[in-house]
Amino acid sequence: MKKMKEFRVKFRFDNENSTTFFIKSENKEMLYGNIISHKEWYEHEDNNGVLNVVNMKLVTSISIVEYKPASIRGL
């Protein structure tokens, strides 16, 4: 089994409204394919067990960036 990476996914609905999820996937391409395959609702459960949903018909753009937490120097 491949190691899962964490990605920051921002769903934009217009110029001022967006929501961001942190989602684990093998790679960016698989995550993108999974997201756009949902024609109505995209569901994601976070690490705290909270179910988040996005109405894909309202999404105007998506950005996906691999998440790398900031490292603390000197530790």
Secondary structure by P-SEA (a helix, b strand, c coil): ccbbbbbbbbbbcccccccccccccccaaaaaaaaaccccbbbbbccccbbbbbccccccbbbbbbbbccccccc
